[in-house]
Amino acid sequence: MGFRSVCIESRCRCSYAGGYLVVTKPDATAKIHLSEISSLTFCTTQVYVSAYLISELAKAKIPVVFSDEKYLPVSECLPMHGAFDSSRHVADQIAWTEPAKKRLWQKVVQDKICLQARVLELKGHTDDALILRRYCDEVRSGDPDNREAVAAARYFQALFGTPFNRDLDCPLNYSLDYGYTIMLSKVAREIAARGYITEIGIHHRSSLNPWNLASDLMEPFRPYIDIVILRTDMNKFDAETRRGLIDITNDTVRFQEGNYKLGSVVSKYVEGCLAVMSKKMKVADLRCYELE
């Protein structure tokens, strides 16, 4: 697996030659071997990309994200087949039972709310953090009371002020959307690499969302994006902010009494969720990362 999160930010031509991504500009040419690349993000629309390169990136299971004229991710390419036994995994996925989905969704929501509470504690909002921890204890199988949404509303208002909402057209929301999309890409890649498909989720079920399962399993990692953005200039959505978010999976976090790259933690969490659904692991044994 590669270790470079490659970001293309200016006008150029991207092609493939002899195992390398070749980036050609009027004044220079750069090469990066595909074995070194963990993800490729085009942060500008002024790039010409060869079909040969896209094909080789897919074979190497490297996710490719395309951005629009506002630098926001709008599309992602993933390989159609992530594992040699994909058909077996997809058949199992189709047969997942509703009770099992609901139990796992309960755990995912609890992990997310607990981490949101921790973000609030780190930012000095102790009273709101206590309320979120109470919400966490109230989450039932399938979250029929929608504690996730109630917690999110209080969480965002505590962090960013009462006037803030996620529909505002502002640099802060641009940064949040960008970071969440980068994380969605990482989670989707881990799902595909294990032979499952992202269309069939445990909670998200939209026929218009090809990333339902990735949308489910990325939820506990949203608070990490939030805390990273809180530590930056929230009034800016510039190239430096985008580069930091693209490389976020190389950050080190606490996980199961050790320190791991966030990308490795995402991989282990997705693997654990899929193990729960395939009855190879108890949902109570699923662990998430810690915020320090």
N, C-alpha and C positions, 0 to 999 in steps of 0.2 A: 504494500500500500504506500502511495506517495506521501510526501510530507510538505509539499509546497502548495499553498493556496494562491493560484495565479490570477492576477487581476489585470485586464487590458483596459487602459483608460484613454488612449488617444488613437487617432486615425492610423490604421495600419492594415496589412494583409496577413492573415494567419493561414498557414498551410502545413502539410505533413511531409516529412522526408526522413527515411531511414530510422524511424523510431522517435523522431523529434518533432515537437511543436516548433514551427519556424515563424517568427514574428518579423515581418519586413516593413521597415519605415523608409522614407526617402533618404535618410542619412545614416541608417544603421540596420543591422540584422541580428537578431538574438535567437538562440536555440535552447530549448529545455526538453530533456528526455521525458517521455511520457511516464516512465517508472517513478519519476520524482514528483509528479503532479497528483494532488489529492482532489482538487477541484479547479475549475476554470470559469471565471466570471468575466463577461464582457460588460464593462461599465459605460460603454458608449455605443451609439448606433453607427458610428463611422468606422466600421470594421468589415472587411471582406473575408469570409470564412469558407474554405473549400469543403466540399462534400466528403472528400477523401479524409480530411482531418476529423470531421464529425464521426465518420465511420470508425476510424481507429480509436478515437476517444471512447466510443461506445464499447468496442471490443475490450478496452482496458478498464471498463467500468468506472470511467471518470465522469462525474456529473458536470454538465455545462449549463450555466445560467446566463440568460440574455436580459439586458436592461433596456428601458425605454429612454426617450429623450430627456426625461427628468431624473435619470440615473436609478430609477426604481426597477427591481427585478420583475419581469413580466412573463418569463417562460423558462422552462428547464428541460433539458434532454437527459434521459436515463436509458441504459441498455434495456432492451426488451426481455432478455433472459439473464438473470443474475446468478443462477446456479444450475448444475447439471440435472438436478431432480426437481426443477421448478414446477412441473405439472403435478407432482405428488403433493407439494406444499400448497399449491393453489387449490387442489381438491380438498385438502384438509381445512384450508382457510374458509372455503365456501360452507363447510360443515360445522364451523364454530357455533356453539350454542348461545342463545341469548343470555342465560344465567352466567355463563363464563365471561361473556363480553361485559356484562354489567358489573361483575366482581372486579375485573381488571380496570374498568373505567373508574370505579370507586377509588381504587388505589392510585391511579394516575392523577385524579383530581385532588386527593389528599396530599400527594407529593407536591403538586403545584401550589396548593394553598399554604402548606407549611413553609415552602421556600419563599412565597410572597411575604409571609409573616416575618421570615428572617430578614428579608430585604428591608422591611419597615423597621425592624429592630436596629439594623445597622445604620439606618438613616435617622434614628432617634424618635420614631413614631411608636412608642411602646404601647400606648393605649389601643391604637388601631391594630397593632400586632396581636395583642391579647384577644381582640374580637375575631381576627382571622383564625387564630388557633382554635377558638370555640367553633367557628364554622367548619374547620377541618374535622373536628370530632363529630359534627352533625351529618357529615356526608354518608349517605346510605348507598346500598348497591344500586348502580345505575344513576346515582345522583338525581332522583326524581324531584327533589326540592330545589334543584339548580343552585346549590351552594357555590358552585364555580362562578357563576355570573354575579351573584350577590357579593362574593369576596372580591372579584375583579373590580366592581364598581367602587367599593370602598378603598381598595388598594390604590387605584389610579388617582382618586381624589386626594388621598392622604399624601401620595408622593409628589404630585404635580399641581395640586390646588383644585378647588371646587370648580372653577370655570373650565378646566381641561376635560376634553372627551376625545375618544379615539377617531372621531370623524373630522376633527379640525384639520385644515390644510396648513401645516406648520412644519418647520425643520425637525422638531421632536418626533412627530408622528412619522415623518419620512425615515428617520433613523430607526425607530422601532420596527416599522414595516420592513426595512432593509435587513435588519438583524434577524427578524423572525423568518424571513424568506431564506436567508442563508442557513439557518438552523433547520428549516423544513427540508431544504435540499440535502443536508447531511443525513437526516433521519430517513428520508426517502431512499437515499443510496443504501443505507444499512438494510432496509427492508428488502429492496430489490436484490442485494447481494446474497441474501439468504433464501431466495427463490420464491418470495411472496410478492403479491401485487398491492399497490397502494390504493387502488380503487375501493376495496372492501375494508371498511373500518369497523371499530368496535362501538363507536358513538356517532362520529360524523358519517352521514349517509347520503349526502347530496349527490344527485345524478350528474350535477354540473361540476363536481369537484373530483378531479382524477387523483387527488392526494389525500383521500379520506383517512386512511390508516396513519399516514405520516402526520396529518393534522392532529390525530389523537395522541400519538406517542411523543410528539415534540412539546406538549403542554408543560411538563415540569422544567423545560429548559428556557422557557420565556423569561422567568425571573432573572436568570443569569444575564440574558441580553439587557434586561432593564437596569441591573446594577452597573453593568459596563457603561451604558449610555449615561447614567446618572453621574458617572465619574468623568464625563467629557463636557464640552460646551454644548448644552442642549439647544442653543440657539443657532447652531451651525450644522449643516448637512453637506460637508465638503469631502474632497478626495481623501483626506486623512481619516475622517470618520469612517468612510466606506472601507478603506484598507484595513482599519482596525477590526471592523466587524467581519470582513471576509476571513481574516486570520484568527478569528476567535476560538476555533477548535484547537488551536495550539496552546491556549491558556492552560495552566495547571490548576486543578481543583482537588479537594479532599474527597476521597471515595473509599469506603470500606477500609478505614484505618490506614490508607496509603495516599500518595499523591500521584495523580494521573493526568494526562492530557485530556482536555474536555472532549475531544473527538473520540478518544478511547472509552470514556464514560458513556457517551451517547451510544456507541456501539454495544457496550455491555448492557445498557438499559434496554435497548431495542431487542437484543438477544434474549434478555430475561423475560420481557413481555411476550415474545413469541413462544418461549419455553412454557410460560404459564398457559397460553392458549392451546398448546399441544400437549398439556398435562404432564410435562416433564419437570415442572417446578411449581411449588405452591405460591399463590399470590402474596402470602404473608412474608415470603423469603425474598421478594423483590426489593432491591435497595436502590436509593438514588444518591446523588452527590450532596455535599454540604457546602454552605456559603460561610466564609470566615471573614 
